[in-house]
Amino acid sequence: MTQSPQQIVPCDTPVDEEPCPSPSPCEGPKELLILAAKTADLLTRKVEVLIEFLKNSDAATLRDISYTLATVTPHEDVYRVGCLASNKKEAIDQLSLFATRTENTELPSSVLVGVPSPNKRKLVLLFSGQGPQWFGMGRGLFETNRIFRESMIELNAIHKKLDPEVDFVKAMFSSEEDARINETRFLQPRFVAEQMSLAEVVKAAELPIDMIVGHSLGETGACHVCGSLTKEEAMLVMHERCRAQYELNGKGTMAVIKLPRGEVLEAIKKYSHIGLAGENSTLYHNVAGPCEEVWQLVEELSSTGVFAKGLGIDEAMHSYQVEWKRDQLLSCLAGLVPRPPSIPIVSTFTPLDRRPIVYNAEYWYSSLKAPVEFRDALLEVFARLDETHSDQQVCVEPVFVELDAFPILRLFVDELGGELGRPYRFVETLQKDKFSDRDEMLRAFGELFVLGFNPNFGSSLFVSGRGRKGEKARDGSQVEEGKRIEGNSGAEHSAPGSPNTDITPDITMENIDADCDLMESEFSIVNICFDLIPSRDETPLKMVDGIVEDPGRMGSSQPRAWTEADSMGRVERGEVEDGVEKEVGCGGRKEHSVLFEDGVGIGGLGEEGRAVDGL
């Protein structure tokens, strides 16, 4: 059998793939390769075929292969594997470890494995409070992901109407000193905007969000994602909350103490103005009060071997000092018109109160003054999820996904999960002091994939889209991130501060006969994904008023319409004959299929809507 490099779907911004100079981990952008099968043995066979394909597919880049697998892998198959690699050699080495594994094989962290689970997994989004920030947070994702970037630009424009002197998009590309990341006024707008923008990527992936929890500051973005507040309202709440905190600067501080709640309350008794500011878990608690008293408490407890540390915050939030800003907060937020949440959300102000919560001005003042009851909120998450399936006699397994610059809440979730003896999973998104945000998001979505979720990779992570010529951003300003390159003109336009990877060379695909070995070749990506598992029905795709109607996407019984402006991932097209577009061959048929990616890379439904033969 001969390889079929023309069956790969070209993706956007291809990257150079240099061989690894040594067995040490390779630097450079990662790509995610995913496969799924109905049985463990078939999955191993598919991995073996993919390894051979990688060894012989010189004409296909790793990113093209990654994109193709991400958009054609069957969603109904329960045995799953994912591999993160910088180049083909690294991918081959890691997949080979999986293919030849035994019970004692310890796979590297870059190989993600999923097997069927008897538990019902539910997705829970977590939004942390102030703490995991760093000056470069979000920069890597802004450069590589159109959804994140557009959301940040839009939120920046909204916030500038509230505080014109703060431009957090510009701050993302500033030096550590100029970013002013440790100043409340400059940190909090950017922090909340990045959480909301990460949530936009998750929503674009069409992941089912079952519950949301926001910790302190994180509750503002969480209330938008759940549908209670508009973007403008969420940014207004953040702005007024931030302004109140900023005006209290220097009057107090906060610290974290590792002791049970009772012992913390006993330790602060002799300090007249220190109060409990939050219960993160059974052992980790926050306190707040005047600077001198808090520093003295930290020194006293540290001298006895107790973990106690200042939080680096120059205000005593969640304390009596917030009362000084009561009238200001109530007045400035009086115009909020909160709506009932469309996604269940658990409040960290009143987590055990099952009555409907109205996220109005009074709520935001009270929640800023009161302690953050994060531990109780987590307990409530477990309880509510259990109740949703109490009649099915299944164990609910929460999958917590923290949308933050660093997974600061994982410690508390792990502690409580261990106490309860409950199954749960935790998925991190971004990491501190790293600019490889796309790599981290690929890992996060890869972990969700092997856990049984089905992220729409094509509409969420393969959307770098530096911007087309003449394109307008959501706020009406001209997109300046770059221009798409057609052919080998030699022109190149890169986003400010971005790596020079925005060149998409013109790839000439060979015309292949309808009776070629598309379905016979064991090196076909189609075969790797579908060889023994026909997944589509016989209903042809129809072109109606410029819209391709697809009655059987990925085996689904729900019809789906695809337009040329659609960027929701997978579009398959064949030859148009008498206004009807032939269905493409995933289940043993002979027609060729083509996948598109909207406006990003060759074959995307961009300026000309032209296709690339393949797959």
ABEGO torsion letter per residue (X at the ends): XBBBAAABBBBBGBBBBBBBABABBBBEBBBBBBBBBABAAAAAAAAAAAAAAAAABAABBAAAAAAAAAAABBAABABBBBBBBABAAAAAAAAAAAAABBAABBBBAABBBBBBBABBBBBBBBBBBBGABBAABGAAAAAABAAAAAAAAAAAAAAAAABAABBAAAAAABBAAAAGAABAAAAAAAAAAAAAAAAAAAAAAGBBBABBBBBEAAAAAAAAAAGABBAAAAAAAAAAAAAAAAAABGABBBBBBBBBAAAAAAAAAABAABBBAEBABAABBBBBEBAAAAAAAAAAAAAAGBBBBBAGBABBBGBAAAAAAAAAAAAAAAABBBBBBABBBBBAABAABABBBBBBAAAAAAAAABBBBAAAAAAAAAAAAAAAAAAAGBBBBBBBBBBBABBAAAAAAAAAAAAAGBBBBBBBBBBBGBABAAAAAAAAAAAAAAAGBBBBAAAAABBAGAEBBGBBBAAGBBBAAEBBBBEAAGBBBBBBGBBBAABBBBBBBBBBBAABAAAABAABAAAAAAAABBABBABBBBBBGGBBBBAABGGBABBBBBBAABAAEBBBBBBBBGGBBBBBBAAGBABBBBBBBBGBEBGBBBAAGBBBBEX
